[in-house]
């Protein structure tokens, strides 16, 4: 505000803009009068003043035009306004230069003397404003671009027996894609239901695909190549995954190996197999991650694999840019009730699988409390899996897809925000408070 006043002081008098040096005659128009009361060319001296408000009203009503009466005096008016703008810019630059001189007077001294917490708060406010403005600006930029034409393009999806993969296969089929739906059990209820819901159309093909078996991945690639539509292979969706609950010492090494093989190495295995096709047709790769990649609440084994797949995607996304291949990550929140990835837990089952060393440390009451706590989280999960499917479809069809799609509740996004921007000790305090009701006897 100080800079604005200082900038306008040489050219403003009593709420008017001086369009000529002050030695010339001046005709002032109060700020409460409209543009229609601008003086005529003959009524005003060679040099006169008009209000900024009057000019603003005229230009708002008549964009691209100049004020009425295109006489030399009106031209001088426009020139005066331009000089006012240049003066304002000069004052602003002078103030910025003053800010860089520590201990100097004026605006620079004021900012140099400002307390550090105030400056940090201002910086944080600007960052938050930028984060709020970027998504709508990005959507505005993408709005004018044409959407992808699905017809004649093939997409392979893993994990279509149930959950997000099942819903996505049906959605893409309805949009017109040729869908290869990989199922762990192609003769199971989920696969048969998928074929029924698709109406038996030839554009949806169910195939056996266990992502932990290289033989299944090779067979899937051969099938895709033999039935590739005219526009080629467009997308790979690495959706298959498994989840469980348990503290670190409760799970045997075999469980860790299985989770790494399905959630991490399985996605890498299918990606490497189909990468040549994706480079050839400049397609898309979509990975299913989770907000659990940022923090964990009793399911560290699942969180570990999702954090690893995120880093794999970060490297792959940068490497594929030169080929025109786009890589996207989907980060759902708690959608346990809309998928079968994590059924409710039984404390008895957990206790029976603990080693003797773990049983000597824990007790059945503690295990029961932990199971109840985790089951309560599962019961709060969203049942609307189509919210996640919407993000997956956008990643495959948008002319400018996002690198990450976080589909979560506000409180889940707040946890991710705290984890990403605050020190680890803050996040540990938040999660410890959430677990404070579960104590070891």
N, C-alpha and C positions, 0 to 999 in steps of 0.2 A: 504493500500500500504506500509506503514511504517513497519507493521508487516511482510509482505512478504519479504521485503528487509532484515530486521533483521534476519528472519528465514533462508534465503538462504546465508547470509554472511559467516557463518562458513564452508559451503560446496561449495560455488561458487567462482571461480576465473576467471575473464575475460570472463564471459559468459559461463563457463563450470562448470560441476558438479564434485567435488572432491570425488572420490570413495574410496580413501585411505588417511591416514594421510599425511599432506603436506611434511613430511620428505622424502617420497618416490619419485622416479622419476615420472615425469608428462609429458604427451603428450597431448597438447591442440588442439582441432579441432575448427576452427572458426564457428560461428553460421550460416554463409551463405553456409555451406557445407552440403550435404545430408547424409542420413544413409548409402548410398553405399560406402562412403569414411571412414567408421569406420576402424580402423587399424586391421590387422589380429593378431591372437594370437601371432605369432612369431615376429611381428614388434613392438609390444608395450612392455614396461617394465611391471614389475609385477603390479605396480600401475599406472593408467593413468586416463585421464578425457575425457568425451564425452559431447556433448551439450545436454541440455534438448530438444532443437528443433529437433535434430537428432533422439533421442529416440521416441519423439512424432510422427514423420513422420513414423518411422518403425512400431510402434504399431498401428497406424491408418491403415496402409496398411496390416498389418499381426496381426489382433486381436487375443489375447490369446497366442502368441508366444513370445519367448525371442529374443533379438538381435542375429545376426549370430555369429558363433564361440563360441560354448558352452564350453569355457575354464574357468579355475578358475578366470581369469581376468574379463570375462564377468559376472560371478556370483558376483564378487566384485562390478561391475558396478550396478547391480540390488540392491545389499545391500546398496550401497551408495545412490541410489534414495529413498529407503525406509527410510534411516536415514534422508534424506532431508525432507521427508514428516513428520516424527516424530518431527523434529526440528521446522517445520512450525507450527504444531499443538501446540507444547509447547509454542512457542512465542505468538500465538493467545490467549492461556489460560492465559499467564502472562499478556497480555494487558487487558483482561477482568477483571482479578483480580485487576489490577491497577485502572480500571475505578471505582471500588467499594470503593476505598480509597480516600475520599474527601481531596483535598489539596495536594495529593501526586504528585511527579514529573512524567515526561514522559507522556505516553498516558493517564494514569488515570487523571493526572492533567489537560490535555487538555480537556477531556470530562467533567470533573467536572466544569471547567471554562466556558464551552459552554453556551450561552444564552438559557434561557428556551424556547423562541419562536422557535429557531432552532431545539431544541429537539422535540418540539411538531409537527413541520412540518415534521421531519423525521419519527415520529411515524405515522402521518397521511398518509405519502407516503407509508409506509410499509403496513398499513391497506388497502389502495386502491389497492396496488399490490396483496394482499391476496384475496381481493374481485374479482379481475379480473381473478386470476388463479384458484380459486375454481370451478367455473362452468365447464370450459373445463376439469379439472382433474376429476370431478365427472362424466361427460359424458364419459370420457375415461374408467373409472372404470366400467360403466354400459354397455359399448359397447359389451363386451365379453359375457354378460349374455343372456340367451335365453328369447325371448319375450313370453308373455302369449298366450296360445292357447284358443281363444274365444269360440270355439264350445262347446256346452253343458253347458254354464254358463249364468246365468240370471242377468240382471241389471234393476233396477227400476229408472226411471227418473221423477222428478216432473216438472211441468211447460212446457209441450211439445206442447202447443197450437201454440206457435210462438217462434222466437228468438233462443237462444243457445240450449234450450231443444229440439226444433224441429230438428235443424241441427244435434245434437248429437244422437238423436234416429235413424235417417237415417244412420248416419255414423257407429254406432255400429251394426246396422242390417246388413249393407254391410260387416262388418268384420266377422260376423258369430255369434254374441251374440244373446241370446233370450232377447228381449227388452219388458219391460212393460212400456208403455208411459202414464204417468199420465197427464190428461188434465182437466182443469176446466170445459170446455164445450165439452164433447165427441161427441156431435152431431153438433158442430160448424164447420166453414170453415177450421180452422187450423187442427182439428183432422181428418176431411175427406181428406184433402189434404195429410196429413201424411200417411194415409192408401193407398191412390192412389200411392204416390211416393215409398212406400215400395213394391208395386207390389202385394199386397194381400197375401204375404207369412205368414205362420202361426207363424213365429218366432217374429213378432211384434204385440203386443196386446195393443190396446188403452183402457184405463179404466178411469172412472171418479175419480178424486182425488182433492178434495179441502183440502189443508193442514191445514186449520183452523178448520176442522170438524173431530173429533175423529172417528166418524162412518165411514167416507170415508177411513180413514187410516186403520182401522180394516178390512174393506172389501177388500182393496188393498192387505193386508197381506194374507188374506184367499185365494184370487185369485192366488197370487204368490205361496203359498204352494201347491195349488191344481194342478198347472201346472209347477212345478219346474223341470227343465231338469236334466240330469244325474249327472252333475258336481256341481249342487247346485246353491245357491245364491251368486253371486260374488260381486256385487256393488250396492251402493245406491248413487244417485246423487241428492242432494238437490239444485235444480235450481230455483224453483218457487220464484218469488219476485215481488214487486211493487215499484214504485217511484213517487215522486211528487216534486214540488218546492214551496218554501214559507219561509219567515222569521219566527222565532220561535213563535211570537205572532199572526201570521196570521192564524195558523192552530188550529182547535178545538181539545179538548181532545179525541174525538171519532176517529179522524184521527190518532193520536198517538197510540191509542189502536189497530186500524186496522193494522197499519204498523208493530207494535211489534208482532201481532198475525201471520201475514203472513211471514215476513222476518226473524223473530227470533224464535218465538214459533212454527211456522209451521215446520221449519227444525228440531227443537228439538223433536217435536211430531213424525215425521216419523223416526227419528234416534232411539228413544227409542223403537218404535214398531219393527224395523227390526234388532236391535242390537243382539238378540240371534242367528238369522240366520247368521249374519256377523261373529260373534265369532265362530260359528260352522264350517263355510267354510273358515275362515281366509281371508275375503274379503277386499274390499276397500270402504271408504266413502269419497265422494267429495262434498265440500260445495262451493257455489257461493258467493264470497265476492266482493270486489271492492277496487280500490285504494282510493276511497272516505272514506274508513275506517280510513285513516290517516289524512285527512283534508276535509274541506267542503267549497263550494262556493254557498251558497243559498239553499242547500238541506240538512240541518242538520238532518232532520227526517230520511232520507235514510242513511246518514253517521252514525247516532246513532245505527241503527239496524245492519249495517255491522261491526262496531267496536265490538258490543256485540257478534256477531256470531264468530268473529275471536277468542275472548277469550274462548268461548265455545269449539271451535275446538282445541285450545292449550291444554286445560285440557283433552279433549277426546283423543287427539293424544297420550299423555303420558300414559294415563290409558289403552289404547288398545294395546300398544306395547307388553305387556306380553301375549296377545292372538294371536298375529300375524296379527292383523287388522291394516291397514295403513290408515291414515286420511290426506287428501290433501285439500288445499284451493286454489281456482282460484281467481285471482285479476285482472279483466279486467280494462283497462282504459276507455276512452270515445268511446263506441260502440253504441251510441244512434241511429244512422241511420241504424244499422243492426238488431235492436230489436224494439219491440213496448212497452218497459217498460216505456218510457217517451215521450209522444207526445208533440208537441209544445204547448205553453201556451198562453192563451188569457188574456190580462190585464183586460178586462171587467169582465171576469169570476172570476178572483182573487178579483177584487174590490167588486163585488157583494156578495162574501162570507166573507168579512171582518166584524168583529163586529163594532158596533158604536164607541167603545172606540179606536179601531185601526184606523178607518177612521178619528177620531179627531186628530190623531198623524201624519198620512201619507196623501198623496194626490194622485190624479190620475196620475199626471205626474211622480211621483216617482215610482209608481207601474208599469207604462208603461215602464220606463227606466229599471227597474229590469227585467221585462218580456223579453224585447228586449235583454238584456245582456245574460240571461239564454238561450234564443232561439238561440242566436249566438253560444253559446257553443255547443248546440245540433247539429247545422248545421255542425260543424267541426268534428263530430264523424266519426269513421271509418265504412265503409260498409262491410268490410271483416270479418264477424263473424266466418269464418272457422279458423282464427288464434286462437281464444279462444277455439274452439272445438278441435283443435290440442292438446292444453294443457290438456283439459279434458280427451281426449283419452289416452294421455301419463300417466296421473295420474291413469287410470284404467288398463293399460296394461304393463307399464314399470316394469322390475324386481326390480328397485330401484327408486320409484317415489319421487319427491320433496315434502317437506312439504308445500311449497308455490310456485305458478306459477304466476308471474306478467307478464301480457300481455298488454303492454302499449307503447305509444310513448316515445321518449327520454326525452322530456320536462316534461312529466307526471312522469317518473321515477325520474327525477331530483327533482321535488317537494317532492316526497316521501323521497328521500335521505335527503333533507334539513329538512323535518319534523322529521325524525328519529334521525339525528345526531346533529342538531343545537338547541340552546335554543328556547323556544316557542316564545320569542319576535322576533326572526328572521323570523319564519314562519308567524307570525301575520303581520309583515311588508310586506312580499311578497304578502300575500293575500289581505291586505288592499290596496296595490298599484293596484292590479288587479281590485279591486272594486272602485277605486278612481273616475272613471268617473260617477258613479251613486251616486248622492248626494241628501240628503233630503232638499227640498226647505224650 
